[in-house]
Amino acid sequence: MTTVLCVPQWQGSASGKAPRLMAGARRAAELVPFDAVVTVPVLETAGEGA
């Protein structure tokens, strides 16, 4: 059984386009043959102190 762990982490990147990394993480997870996908929830906007 193969489980894919999708962690769409983008906070901390210096790039203004960093939030696009979330979509890239999801697309990359879809490329791997899997039995299950576990996605770690990540805030889609910058949090306090950003």
mmCIF file as Biopython writes it, N, C-alpha, C and O atoms, coordinates in Angstrom:
data_model
#
loop_
_atom_site.group_PDB
_atom_site.id
_atom_site.type_symbol
_atom_site.label_atom_id
_atom_site.label_alt_id
_atom_site.label_comp_id
_atom_site.label_asym_id
_atom_site.label_entity_id
_atom_site.label_seq_id
_atom_site.pdbx_PDB_ins_code
_atom_site.Cartn_x
_atom_site.Cartn_y
_atom_site.Cartn_z
_atom_site.occupancy
_atom_site.B_iso_or_equiv
_atom_site.auth_seq_id
_atom_site.auth_asym_id
_atom_site.pdbx_PDB_model_num
ATOM 1   N N  . MET A ? 1  ? 0.846  -1.180 0.000   1.0 0.0 1  A 1 
ATOM 2   C CA . MET A ? 1  ? 0.000  0.000  0.000   1.0 0.0 1  A 1 
ATOM 3   C C  . MET A ? 1  ? 0.892  1.245  0.000   1.0 0.0 1  A 1 
ATOM 4   O O  . MET A ? 1  ? 1.819  1.350  0.803   1.0 0.0 1  A 1 
ATOM 5   N N  . THR A ? 2  ? 0.611  2.172  -0.892  1.0 0.0 2  A 1 
ATOM 6   C CA . THR A ? 2  ? 1.381  3.410  -0.990  1.0 0.0 2  A 1 
ATOM 7   C C  . THR A ? 2  ? 0.519  4.582  -0.551  1.0 0.0 2  A 1 
ATOM 8   O O  . THR A ? 2  ? -0.581 4.790  -1.062  1.0 0.0 2  A 1 
ATOM 9   N N  . THR A ? 3  ? 1.039  5.346  0.405   1.0 0.0 3  A 1 
ATOM 10  C CA . THR A ? 3  ? 0.366  6.549  0.862   1.0 0.0 3  A 1 
ATOM 11  C C  . THR A ? 3  ? 1.228  7.748  0.497   1.0 0.0 3  A 1 
ATOM 12  O O  . THR A ? 3  ? 2.422  7.776  0.795   1.0 0.0 3  A 1 
ATOM 13  N N  . VAL A ? 4  ? 0.623  8.734  -0.147  1.0 0.0 4  A 1 
ATOM 14  C CA . VAL A ? 4  ? 1.322  9.956  -0.510  1.0 0.0 4  A 1 
ATOM 15  C C  . VAL A ? 4  ? 0.995  11.015 0.528   1.0 0.0 4  A 1 
ATOM 16  O O  . VAL A ? 4  ? -0.173 11.250 0.837   1.0 0.0 4  A 1 
ATOM 17  N N  . LEU A ? 5  ? 2.023  11.651 1.065   1.0 0.0 5  A 1 
ATOM 18  C CA . LEU A ? 5  ? 1.853  12.726 2.026   1.0 0.0 5  A 1 
ATOM 19  C C  . LEU A ? 5  ? 2.068  14.042 1.283   1.0 0.0 5  A 1 
ATOM 20  O O  . LEU A ? 5  ? 3.179  14.332 0.840   1.0 0.0 5  A 1 
ATOM 21  N N  . CYS A ? 6  ? 1.018  14.829 1.150   1.0 0.0 6  A 1 
ATOM 22  C CA . CYS A ? 6  ? 1.070  16.106 0.442   1.0 0.0 6  A 1 
ATOM 23  C C  . CYS A ? 6  ? 1.129  17.226 1.478   1.0 0.0 6  A 1 
ATOM 24  O O  . CYS A ? 6  ? 0.186  17.437 2.240   1.0 0.0 6  A 1 
ATOM 25  N N  . VAL A ? 7  ? 2.261  17.943 1.490   1.0 0.0 7  A 1 
ATOM 26  C CA . VAL A ? 7  ? 2.452  19.050 2.433   1.0 0.0 7  A 1 
ATOM 27  C C  . VAL A ? 7  ? 2.681  20.321 1.610   1.0 0.0 7  A 1 
ATOM 28  O O  . VAL A ? 7  ? 3.813  20.619 1.229   1.0 0.0 7  A 1 
ATOM 29  N N  . PRO A ? 8  ? 1.609  21.067 1.338   1.0 0.0 8  A 1 
ATOM 30  C CA . PRO A ? 8  ? 1.726  22.253 0.494   1.0 0.0 8  A 1 
ATOM 31  C C  . PRO A ? 8  ? 2.283  23.470 1.239   1.0 0.0 8  A 1 
ATOM 32  O O  . PRO A ? 8  ? 1.625  24.507 1.319   1.0 0.0 8  A 1 
ATOM 33  N N  . GLN A ? 9  ? 3.479  23.340 1.776   1.0 0.0 9  A 1 
ATOM 34  C CA . GLN A ? 9  ? 4.095  24.383 2.585   1.0 0.0 9  A 1 
ATOM 35  C C  . GLN A ? 9  ? 4.692  25.476 1.708   1.0 0.0 9  A 1 
ATOM 36  O O  . GLN A ? 9  ? 5.461  25.183 0.793   1.0 0.0 9  A 1 
ATOM 37  N N  . TRP A ? 10 ? 4.351  26.719 1.973   1.0 0.0 10 A 1 
ATOM 38  C CA . TRP A ? 10 ? 4.915  27.827 1.215   1.0 0.0 10 A 1 
ATOM 39  C C  . TRP A ? 10 ? 5.402  28.967 2.103   1.0 0.0 10 A 1 
ATOM 40  O O  . TRP A ? 10 ? 6.196  29.797 1.659   1.0 0.0 10 A 1 
ATOM 41  N N  . GLN A ? 11 ? 4.942  29.020 3.339   1.0 0.0 11 A 1 
ATOM 42  C CA . GLN A ? 11 ? 5.328  30.102 4.236   1.0 0.0 11 A 1 
ATOM 43  C C  . GLN A ? 11 ? 6.843  30.066 4.455   1.0 0.0 11 A 1 
ATOM 44  O O  . GLN A ? 11 ? 7.442  28.996 4.564   1.0 0.0 11 A 1 
ATOM 45  N N  . GLY A ? 12 ? 7.440  31.235 4.516   1.0 0.0 12 A 1 
ATOM 46  C CA . GLY A ? 12 ? 8.872  31.332 4.738   1.0 0.0 12 A 1 
ATOM 47  C C  . GLY A ? 12 ? 9.658  31.512 3.445   1.0 0.0 12 A 1 
ATOM 48  O O  . GLY A ? 12 ? 10.850 31.817 3.481   1.0 0.0 12 A 1 
ATOM 49  N N  . SER A ? 13 ? 9.007  31.328 2.317   1.0 0.0 13 A 1 
ATOM 50  C CA . SER A ? 13 ? 9.682  31.541 1.041   1.0 0.0 13 A 1 
ATOM 51  C C  . SER A ? 13 ? 9.803  33.038 0.789   1.0 0.0 13 A 1 
ATOM 52  O O  . SER A ? 13 ? 8.906  33.807 1.138   1.0 0.0 13 A 1 
ATOM 53  N N  . ALA A ? 14 ? 10.901 33.445 0.189   1.0 0.0 14 A 1 
ATOM 54  C CA . ALA A ? 14 ? 11.117 34.863 -0.126  1.0 0.0 14 A 1 
ATOM 55  C C  . ALA A ? 14 ? 10.424 35.271 -1.418  1.0 0.0 14 A 1 
ATOM 56  O O  . ALA A ? 14 ? 10.350 36.461 -1.726  1.0 0.0 14 A 1 
ATOM 57  N N  . SER A ? 15 ? 9.924  34.320 -2.170  1.0 0.0 15 A 1 
ATOM 58  C CA . SER A ? 15 ? 9.306  34.599 -3.456  1.0 0.0 15 A 1 
ATOM 59  C C  . SER A ? 15 ? 7.883  35.125 -3.288  1.0 0.0 15 A 1 
ATOM 60  O O  . SER A ? 15 ? 7.123  34.619 -2.462  1.0 0.0 15 A 1 
ATOM 61  N N  . GLY A ? 16 ? 7.529  36.131 -4.065  1.0 0.0 16 A 1 
ATOM 62  C CA . GLY A ? 16 ? 6.164  36.645 -4.054  1.0 0.0 16 A 1 
ATOM 63  C C  . GLY A ? 16 ? 5.177  35.659 -4.662  1.0 0.0 16 A 1 
ATOM 64  O O  . GLY A ? 16 ? 3.968  35.775 -4.460  1.0 0.0 16 A 1 
ATOM 65  N N  . LYS A ? 17 ? 5.691  34.699 -5.400  1.0 0.0 17 A 1 
ATOM 66  C CA . LYS A ? 17 ? 4.848  33.685 -6.038  1.0 0.0 17 A 1 
ATOM 67  C C  . LYS A ? 17 ? 4.748  32.412 -5.199  1.0 0.0 17 A 1 
ATOM 68  O O  . LYS A ? 17 ? 4.219  31.402 -5.663  1.0 0.0 17 A 1 
ATOM 69  N N  . ALA A ? 18 ? 5.246  32.459 -3.989  1.0 0.0 18 A 1 
ATOM 70  C CA . ALA A ? 18 ? 5.299  31.277 -3.130  1.0 0.0 18 A 1 
ATOM 71  C C  . ALA A ? 18 ? 3.956  30.581 -2.917  1.0 0.0 18 A 1 
ATOM 72  O O  . ALA A ? 18 ? 3.940  29.351 -2.872  1.0 0.0 18 A 1 
ATOM 73  N N  . PRO A ? 19 ? 2.817  31.290 -2.782  1.0 0.0 19 A 1 
ATOM 74  C CA . PRO A ? 19 ? 1.552  30.580 -2.596  1.0 0.0 19 A 1 
ATOM 75  C C  . PRO A ? 19 ? 1.225  29.615 -3.736  1.0 0.0 19 A 1 
ATOM 76  O O  . PRO A ? 19 ? 0.433  28.690 -3.553  1.0 0.0 19 A 1 
ATOM 77  N N  . ARG A ? 20 ? 1.820  29.820 -4.902  1.0 0.0 20 A 1 
ATOM 78  C CA . ARG A ? 20 ? 1.597  28.896 -6.013  1.0 0.0 20 A 1 
ATOM 79  C C  . ARG A ? 20 ? 2.170  27.511 -5.730  1.0 0.0 20 A 1 
ATOM 80  O O  . ARG A ? 20 ? 1.799  26.537 -6.385  1.0 0.0 20 A 1 
ATOM 81  N N  . LEU A ? 21 ? 3.073  27.422 -4.754  1.0 0.0 21 A 1 
ATOM 82  C CA . LEU A ? 21 ? 3.664  26.131 -4.396  1.0 0.0 21 A 1 
ATOM 83  C C  . LEU A ? 21 ? 2.613  25.148 -3.880  1.0 0.0 21 A 1 
ATOM 84  O O  . LEU A ? 21 ? 2.791  23.935 -3.988  1.0 0.0 21 A 1 
ATOM 85  N N  . MET A ? 22 ? 1.509  25.671 -3.315  1.0 0.0 22 A 1 
ATOM 86  C CA . MET A ? 22 ? 0.456  24.785 -2.811  1.0 0.0 22 A 1 
ATOM 87  C C  . MET A ? 22 ? -0.143 23.973 -3.953  1.0 0.0 22 A 1 
ATOM 88  O O  . MET A ? 22 ? -0.316 22.760 -3.830  1.0 0.0 22 A 1 
ATOM 89  N N  . ALA A ? 23 ? -0.459 24.632 -5.058  1.0 0.0 23 A 1 
ATOM 90  C CA . ALA A ? 23 ? -1.018 23.918 -6.210  1.0 0.0 23 A 1 
ATOM 91  C C  . ALA A ? 23 ? -0.001 22.933 -6.769  1.0 0.0 23 A 1 
ATOM 92  O O  . ALA A ? 23 ? -0.360 21.831 -7.183  1.0 0.0 23 A 1 
ATOM 93  N N  . GLY A ? 24 ? 1.263  23.330 -6.781  1.0 0.0 24 A 1 
ATOM 94  C CA . GLY A ? 24 ? 2.312  22.441 -7.278  1.0 0.0 24 A 1 
ATOM 95  C C  . GLY A ? 24 ? 2.458  21.186 -6.434  1.0 0.0 24 A 1 
ATOM 96  O O  . GLY A ? 24 ? 2.688  20.101 -6.967  1.0 0.0 24 A 1 
ATOM 97  N N  . ALA A ? 25 ? 2.325  21.328 -5.123  1.0 0.0 25 A 1 
ATOM 98  C CA . ALA A ? 25 ? 2.414  20.157 -4.237  1.0 0.0 25 A 1 
ATOM 99  C C  . ALA A ? 25 ? 1.271  19.192 -4.510  1.0 0.0 25 A 1 
ATOM 100 O O  . ALA A ? 25 ? 1.464  17.977 -4.514  1.0 0.0 25 A 1 
ATOM 101 N N  . ARG A ? 26 ? 0.082  19.735 -4.737  1.0 0.0 26 A 1 
ATOM 102 C CA . ARG A ? 26 ? -1.073 18.871 -5.024  1.0 0.0 26 A 1 
ATOM 103 C C  . ARG A ? 26 ? -0.898 18.161 -6.361  1.0 0.0 26 A 1 
ATOM 104 O O  . ARG A ? 26 ? -1.195 16.973 -6.486  1.0 0.0 26 A 1 
ATOM 105 N N  . ARG A ? 27 ? -0.411 18.899 -7.365  1.0 0.0 27 A 1 
ATOM 106 C CA . ARG A ? 27 ? -0.195 18.282 -8.684  1.0 0.0 27 A 1 
ATOM 107 C C  . ARG A ? 27 ? 0.881  17.217 -8.628  1.0 0.0 27 A 1 
ATOM 108 O O  . ARG A ? 27 ? 0.737  16.159 -9.240  1.0 0.0 27 A 1 
ATOM 109 N N  . ALA A ? 28 ? 1.962  17.482 -7.898  1.0 0.0 28 A 1 
ATOM 110 C CA . ALA A ? 28 ? 3.034  16.500 -7.771  1.0 0.0 28 A 1 
ATOM 111 C C  . ALA A ? 28 ? 2.531  15.230 -7.090  1.0 0.0 28 A 1 
ATOM 112 O O  . ALA A ? 28 ? 2.911  14.126 -7.479  1.0 0.0 28 A 1 
ATOM 113 N N  . ALA A ? 29 ? 1.684  15.382 -6.081  1.0 0.0 29 A 1 
ATOM 114 C CA . ALA A ? 29 ? 1.128  14.213 -5.384  1.0 0.0 29 A 1 
ATOM 115 C C  . ALA A ? 29 ? 0.295  13.356 -6.336  1.0 0.0 29 A 1 
ATOM 116 O O  . ALA A ? 29 ? 0.250  12.134 -6.195  1.0 0.0 29 A 1 
ATOM 117 N N  . GLU A ? 30 ? -0.364 13.995 -7.305  1.0 0.0 30 A 1 
ATOM 118 C CA . GLU A ? 30 ? -1.191 13.254 -8.261  1.0 0.0 30 A 1 
ATOM 119 C C  . GLU A ? 30 ? -0.362 12.435 -9.249  1.0 0.0 30 A 1 
ATOM 120 O O  . GLU A ? 30 ? -0.887 11.516 -9.876  1.0 0.0 30 A 1 
ATOM 121 N N  . LEU A ? 31 ? 0.913  12.751 -9.394  1.0 0.0 31 A 1 
ATOM 122 C CA . LEU A ? 31 ? 1.780  12.035 -10.339 1.0 0.0 31 A 1 
ATOM 123 C C  . LEU A ? 31 ? 2.243  10.674 -9.819  1.0 0.0 31 A 1 
ATOM 124 O O  . LEU A ? 31 ? 2.692  9.829  -10.593 1.0 0.0 31 A 1 
ATOM 125 N N  . VAL A ? 32 ? 2.134  10.472 -8.525  1.0 0.0 32 A 1 
ATOM 126 C CA . VAL A ? 32 ? 2.616  9.241  -7.893  1.0 0.0 32 A 1 
ATOM 127 C C  . VAL A ? 32 ? 1.463  8.238  -7.779  1.0 0.0 32 A 1 
ATOM 128 O O  . VAL A ? 32 ? 0.391  8.582  -7.280  1.0 0.0 32 A 1 
ATOM 129 N N  . PRO A ? 33 ? 1.678  7.000  -8.240  1.0 0.0 33 A 1 
ATOM 130 C CA . PRO A ? 33 ? 0.630  5.992  -8.048  1.0 0.0 33 A 1 
ATOM 131 C C  . PRO A ? 33 ? 0.416  5.782  -6.541  1.0 0.0 33 A 1 
ATOM 132 O O  . PRO A ? 33 ? 1.374  5.551  -5.803  1.0 0.0 33 A 1 
ATOM 133 N N  . PHE A ? 34 ? -0.826 5.861  -6.096  1.0 0.0 34 A 1 
ATOM 134 C CA . PHE A ? 34 ? -1.078 5.782  -4.659  1.0 0.0 34 A 1 
ATOM 135 C C  . PHE A ? 34 ? -2.361 5.024  -4.361  1.0 0.0 34 A 1 
ATOM 136 O O  . PHE A ? 34 ? -3.247 4.885  -5.205  1.0 0.0 34 A 1 
ATOM 137 N N  . ASP A ? 35 ? -2.426 4.541  -3.130  1.0 0.0 35 A 1 
ATOM 138 C CA . ASP A ? 35 ? -3.641 3.937  -2.604  1.0 0.0 35 A 1 
ATOM 139 C C  . ASP A ? 35 ? -4.394 4.947  -1.748  1.0 0.0 35 A 1 
ATOM 140 O O  . ASP A ? 35 ? -5.615 4.869  -1.605  1.0 0.0 35 A 1 
ATOM 141 N N  . ALA A ? 36 ? -3.648 5.901  -1.175  1.0 0.0 36 A 1 
ATOM 142 C CA . ALA A ? 36 ? -4.254 6.923  -0.320  1.0 0.0 36 A 1 
ATOM 143 C C  . ALA A ? 36 ? -3.402 8.186  -0.370  1.0 0.0 36 A 1 
ATOM 144 O O  . ALA A ? 36 ? -2.186 8.117  -0.554  1.0 0.0 36 A 1 
ATOM 145 N N  . VAL A ? 37 ? -4.045 9.340  -0.206  1.0 0.0 37 A 1 
ATOM 146 C CA . VAL A ? 37 ? -3.345 10.619 -0.122  1.0 0.0 37 A 1 
ATOM 147 C C  . VAL A ? 37 ? -3.727 11.274 1.197   1.0 0.0 37 A 1 
ATOM 148 O O  . VAL A ? 37 ? -4.907 11.374 1.531   1.0 0.0 37 A 1 
ATOM 149 N N  . VAL A ? 38 ? -2.726 11.718 1.939   1.0 0.0 38 A 1 
ATOM 150 C CA . VAL A ? 38 ? -2.952 12.466 3.171   1.0 0.0 38 A 1 
ATOM 151 C C  . VAL A ? 38 ? -2.430 13.869 2.913   1.0 0.0 38 A 1 
ATOM 152 O O  . VAL A ? 38 ? -1.243 14.048 2.641   1.0 0.0 38 A 1 
ATOM 153 N N  . THR A ? 39 ? -3.308 14.870 2.997   1.0 0.0 39 A 1 
ATOM 154 C CA . THR A ? 39 ? -2.908 16.256 2.782   1.0 0.0 39 A 1 
ATOM 155 C C  . THR A ? 39 ? -2.875 16.973 4.115   1.0 0.0 39 A 1 
ATOM 156 O O  . THR A ? 39 ? -3.861 16.986 4.852   1.0 0.0 39 A 1 
ATOM 157 N N  . VAL A ? 40 ? -1.735 17.569 4.418   1.0 0.0 40 A 1 
ATOM 158 C CA . VAL A ? 40 ? -1.574 18.329 5.652   1.0 0.0 40 A 1 
ATOM 159 C C  . VAL A ? 40 ? -2.174 19.707 5.425   1.0 0.0 40 A 1 
ATOM 160 O O  . VAL A ? 40 ? -1.768 20.398 4.491   1.0 0.0 40 A 1 
ATOM 161 N N  . PRO A ? 41 ? -3.137 20.134 6.256   1.0 0.0 41 A 1 
ATOM 162 C CA . PRO A ? 41 ? -3.736 21.454 6.062   1.0 0.0 41 A 1 
ATOM 163 C C  . PRO A ? 41 ? -2.724 22.568 6.345   1.0 0.0 41 A 1 
ATOM 164 O O  . PRO A ? 41 ? -2.030 22.560 7.361   1.0 0.0 41 A 1 
ATOM 165 N N  . VAL A ? 42 ? -2.665 23.519 5.421   1.0 0.0 42 A 1 
ATOM 166 C CA . VAL A ? 42 ? -1.759 24.664 5.544   1.0 0.0 42 A 1 
ATOM 167 C C  . VAL A ? 42 ? -2.573 25.913 5.233   1.0 0.0 42 A 1 
ATOM 168 O O  . VAL A ? 42 ? -3.377 25.918 4.301   1.0 0.0 42 A 1 
ATOM 169 N N  . LEU A ? 43 ? -2.366 26.971 6.012   1.0 0.0 43 A 1 
ATOM 170 C CA . LEU A ? 43 ? -3.066 28.229 5.766   1.0 0.0 43 A 1 
ATOM 171 C C  . LEU A ? 43 ? -2.773 28.715 4.354   1.0 0.0 43 A 1 
ATOM 172 O O  . LEU A ? 43 ? -1.635 28.649 3.890   1.0 0.0 43 A 1 
ATOM 173 N N  . GLU A ? 44 ? -3.812 29.204 3.669   1.0 0.0 44 A 1 
ATOM 174 C CA . GLU A ? 44 ? -3.635 29.668 2.305   1.0 0.0 44 A 1 
ATOM 175 C C  . GLU A ? 44 ? -3.259 31.136 2.234   1.0 0.0 44 A 1 
ATOM 176 O O  . GLU A ? 44 ? -2.999 31.652 1.147   1.0 0.0 44 A 1 
ATOM 177 N N  . THR A ? 45 ? -3.224 31.819 3.371   1.0 0.0 45 A 1 
ATOM 178 C CA . THR A ? 45 ? -2.804 33.207 3.416   1.0 0.0 45 A 1 
ATOM 179 C C  . THR A ? 45 ? -1.754 33.349 4.514   1.0 0.0 45 A 1 
ATOM 180 O O  . THR A ? 45 ? -1.660 32.515 5.415   1.0 0.0 45 A 1 
ATOM 181 N N  . ALA A ? 46 ? -0.981 34.399 4.423   1.0 0.0 46 A 1 
ATOM 182 C CA . ALA A ? 46 ? 0.047  34.620 5.429   1.0 0.0 46 A 1 
ATOM 183 C C  . ALA A ? 46 ? -0.604 34.857 6.782   1.0 0.0 46 A 1 
ATOM 184 O O  . ALA A ? 46 ? -1.587 35.590 6.893   1.0 0.0 46 A 1 
ATOM 185 N N  . GLY A ? 47 ? -0.049 34.237 7.797   1.0 0.0 47 A 1 
ATOM 186 C CA . GLY A ? 47 ? -0.590 34.387 9.141   1.0 0.0 47 A 1 
ATOM 187 C C  . GLY A ? 47 ? -0.003 35.601 9.849   1.0 0.0 47 A 1 
ATOM 188 O O  . GLY A ? 47 ? 0.740  36.386 9.260   1.0 0.0 47 A 1 
ATOM 189 N N  . GLU A ? 48 ? -0.343 35.735 11.095  1.0 0.0 48 A 1 
ATOM 190 C CA . GLU A ? 48 ? 0.147  36.834 11.913  1.0 0.0 48 A 1 
ATOM 191 C C  . GLU A ? 48 ? 1.668  36.793 11.987  1.0 0.0 48 A 1 
ATOM 192 O O  . GLU A ? 48 ? 2.256  35.728 12.174  1.0 0.0 48 A 1 
ATOM 193 N N  . GLY A ? 49 ? 2.294  37.937 11.842  1.0 0.0 49 A 1 
ATOM 194 C CA . GLY A ? 49 ? 3.754  38.019 11.926  1.0 0.0 49 A 1 
ATOM 195 C C  . GLY A ? 49 ? 4.425  37.829 10.584  1.0 0.0 49 A 1 
ATOM 196 O O  . GLY A ? 49 ? 5.653  37.825 10.502  1.0 0.0 49 A 1 
ATOM 197 N N  . ALA A ? 50 ? 3.635  37.669 9.519   1.0 0.0 50 A 1 
ATOM 198 C CA . ALA A ? 50 ? 4.223  37.465 8.198   1.0 0.0 50 A 1 
ATOM 199 C C  . ALA A ? 50 ? 4.543  38.782 7.549   1.0 0.0 50 A 1 
ATOM 200 O O  . ALA A ? 50 ? 5.048  38.811 6.427   1.0 0.0 50 A 1 
#
